[in-house]
Amino acid sequence: MKTKQKAAFLCGILGCLCYGSGDWLMMYGDTSHSGDIFWLTEGTALIAQWRYDLAMALAFPGIILYGIALFSVQSFIKNEKERKIYHYLNAFGMTPWIALHLFYIMILTLFSWMNRNGFAELALPVCEGLFSQLSWLIPVTEGIMLPVFIYWFYLQITGKTVFPKWMAFTNVLLIFAALKCVTLFMSDSAFRLGFTNGLMSESMLIWLGIMMYHTIYREIYNKNDHSNKI
């Protein structure tokens, strides 16, 4: 079981690298912009189409690998009732990930294509208009994605998992908030734009790393404790 769990965490980490790489590919570039949407930049206007294609393609193995890790986490929940709730919240929460990814990539692809094919003057108003028409998608998808992580925090802080209660404060959402604060101190640069766009993947990477480390630590501790008793 421990080996399978560690393998699942490794899958999740690979999923973070897939999604995170896509997040950086679709944004990394000159941050100069003239419109209201900060990520419709001079850099994204010049990004080659293969980068958007690759960013989208990476999302498919990414979401599968994420799913392996996130569903495996339910094995740490003590009671069957809470385990089932987590399971279904996770199943519902997985559905918007690619939809949100596709939403941004389609707008960025259109913006880049128009800029490179003689429609530069129209690119910004068209893409900002498209974003404003469908921006409701963002809070809706986030409203579906976040409950599983909030519920996981509740399970940990109330001692309903095998982890100590303090582990609740390693929650993905808290890591995300901490990294978001870090970006406030970064200078405006291509690195900051890529890092900001990849915040969720980076937060997941840290969280899964902590979970994997603690799982390995518990395994070693339990073996040593058993050996001492013998």
C-alpha positions in Angstrom: 0.0 0.0 0.0 2.8 2.4 0.9 4.5 1.7 -2.4 1.3 2.4 -4.3 0.7 5.6 -2.4 4.2 6.9 -3.1 3.8 6.0 -6.8 0.5 7.9 -6.8 2.2 11.0 -5.3 4.9 10.7 -8.0 2.1 10.6 -10.6 0.7 13.8 -9.1 4.1 15.5 -9.2 4.4 14.6 -12.9 0.9 16.0 -13.4 2.1 19.3 -11.8 5.0 19.4 -14.2 2.7 18.8 -17.2 0.2 21.5 -16.2 2.9 23.9 -14.8 4.9 23.6 -18.0 1.8 24.4 -20.0 1.1 27.4 -17.8 4.6 28.8 -18.4 4.5 28.0 -22.1 1.3 30.0 -22.7 2.4 33.2 -20.8 6.2 33.5 -20.6 7.3 36.6 -22.6 7.4 40.4 -22.7 4.9 41.7 -20.1 4.2 45.0 -21.8 0.5 45.5 -22.3 -1.9 48.3 -23.3 -5.3 46.8 -22.4 -7.2 46.0 -19.2 -6.2 42.3 -19.2 -2.7 42.0 -18.0 -1.9 38.7 -19.6 -2.8 39.9 -23.2 0.8 41.2 -23.5 3.2 42.0 -26.3 4.9 38.7 -25.4 1.8 36.5 -25.7 1.0 38.3 -29.1 4.3 36.8 -30.4 4.1 33.3 -29.0 4.3 30.6 -31.6 1.3 28.4 -32.0 3.2 25.3 -31.2 3.6 26.6 -27.6 -0.2 26.8 -27.2 -0.7 23.4 -28.8 1.9 21.9 -26.4 0.4 23.7 -23.4 -3.1 22.2 -24.3 -1.7 18.8 -25.1 0.1 18.6 -21.7 -3.2 19.2 -19.9 -4.5 15.7 -20.8 -1.8 13.6 -19.2 -1.6 16.2 -16.5 -5.3 15.8 -15.4 -5.0 12.0 -15.5 -1.8 12.1 -13.3 -3.5 14.7 -11.0 -6.5 12.4 -10.6 -4.3 9.4 -9.6 -2.8 11.4 -6.8 -5.9 13.2 -5.6 -8.0 10.1 -5.5 -5.3 8.2 -3.7 -5.4 10.7 -0.9 -8.8 9.4 0.2 -7.0 6.3 1.6 -5.7 8.5 4.4 -9.3 9.4 5.6 -10.3 7.3 8.6 -14.1 6.9 8.1 -16.0 5.5 5.1 -18.6 8.3 5.2 -16.0 11.1 4.9 -14.0 9.1 2.4 -17.1 8.9 0.1 -17.7 12.7 0.4 -14.1 13.4 -0.5 -14.3 11.0 -3.4 -17.3 12.7 -5.0 -16.1 16.2 -4.3 -12.9 15.3 -6.0 -14.7 13.8 -9.0 -16.8 16.9 -9.4 -13.7 19.1 -8.8 -11.6 17.5 -11.5 -14.1 18.3 -14.3 -13.4 22.1 -14.7 -9.5 21.9 -14.8 -9.2 21.4 -18.6 -12.2 23.6 -19.3 -10.5 26.5 -17.6 -7.2 25.7 -19.2 -8.9 25.6 -22.7 -10.7 28.9 -22.0 -7.4 30.8 -21.5 -5.6 29.1 -24.4 -8.3 29.8 -26.9 -8.3 33.5 -26.1 -4.4 33.6 -26.2 -4.3 31.6 -29.4 -6.8 34.1 -31.0 -4.9 37.1 -29.7 -1.6 35.7 -31.1 -3.1 34.7 -34.5 -4.7 38.1 -35.0 -1.5 39.9 -34.1 0.5 37.8 -36.5 -1.9 37.9 -39.4 -2.7 41.6 -40.0 -5.4 42.1 -37.5 -3.3 43.6 -34.7 -5.6 46.6 -34.2 -8.6 44.4 -33.6 -6.8 41.7 -31.6 -7.1 43.5 -28.2 -10.7 44.6 -28.4 -11.9 41.3 -29.8 -10.1 39.2 -27.2 -11.1 41.5 -24.3 -14.7 41.3 -25.5 -14.6 37.5 -25.7 -13.1 37.4 -22.2 -15.7 39.7 -20.8 -18.5 37.6 -22.3 -17.3 34.4 -20.9 -15.5 35.5 -17.7 -18.4 34.1 -15.6 -16.7 30.7 -16.3 -13.8 31.5 -13.9 -15.8 31.8 -10.6 -18.0 28.9 -11.6 -15.1 26.6 -12.3 -13.3 27.7 -9.2 -16.5 27.2 -7.2 -16.5 23.5 -8.4 -12.7 23.0 -8.0 -12.1 24.4 -4.5 -14.6 22.5 -2.2 -12.5 19.3 -2.2 -9.5 21.2 -0.9 -11.6 23.0 1.7 -13.1 19.7 2.8 -9.6 18.2 3.0 -8.6 21.1 5.4 -11.7 20.3 7.5 -10.9 16.6 7.7 -7.3 17.3 8.7 -8.0 20.0 11.3 -10.6 17.8 13.0 -8.4 14.8 13.1 -10.4 12.7 10.6 -7.3 11.7 8.7 -4.2 9.7 9.7 -2.1 12.9 9.6 -1.5 15.1 12.6 -3.9 18.1 12.8 -1.1 20.6 12.1 -0.9 19.2 8.6 -4.1 21.0 7.7 -1.9 24.1 7.4 0.0 22.6 4.5 -3.3 22.7 2.5 -3.0 23.6 -1.2 -5.1 26.7 -0.9 -2.9 28.0 1.9 0.2 27.3 -0.1 -1.4 29.1 -3.0 -2.1 32.1 -0.8 1.5 32.2 0.4 2.9 32.0 -3.1 0.5 34.7 -4.2 1.9 37.0 -1.5 5.4 36.2 -2.8 4.4 37.4 -6.3 3.6 40.8 -4.8 7.3 41.3 -4.1 8.5 40.2 -7.5 9.4 42.8 -10.2 7.4 42.9 -13.4 9.0 40.3 -15.6 8.4 37.3 -17.8 9.3 35.1 -14.9 6.7 36.7 -12.6 4.0 36.3 -15.3 4.8 32.6 -15.8 5.1 31.9 -12.1 1.8 33.6 -11.4 0.0 31.7 -14.2 1.4 28.5 -12.8 0.5 29.2 -9.1 -1.9 26.3 -8.7 0.4 23.8 -10.3 3.3 25.0 -8.1 1.1 24.9 -5.0 0.0 21.3 -5.9 3.7 20.4 -6.4 4.7 21.6 -3.0 1.6 20.0 -1.3 2.2 16.6 -2.9 5.9 16.8 -2.0 5.0 17.5 1.6 2.5 14.6 1.6 5.0 12.2 0.0 7.7 13.2 2.5 5.4 12.8 5.5 4.2 9.4 4.2 7.8 8.2 3.8 8.8 9.7 7.2 5.9 7.8 8.9 6.9 4.6 7.2 10.5 4.9 8.4 9.4 6.0 11.9 7.0 3.0 12.3 9.7 0.6 11.1 12.3 2.0 13.6 9.7 2.0 16.4 8.8 -1.6 15.6 12.5 -2.6 15.5 13.1 -1.0 18.9 10.3 -2.9 20.5 11.8 -6.2 19.1 
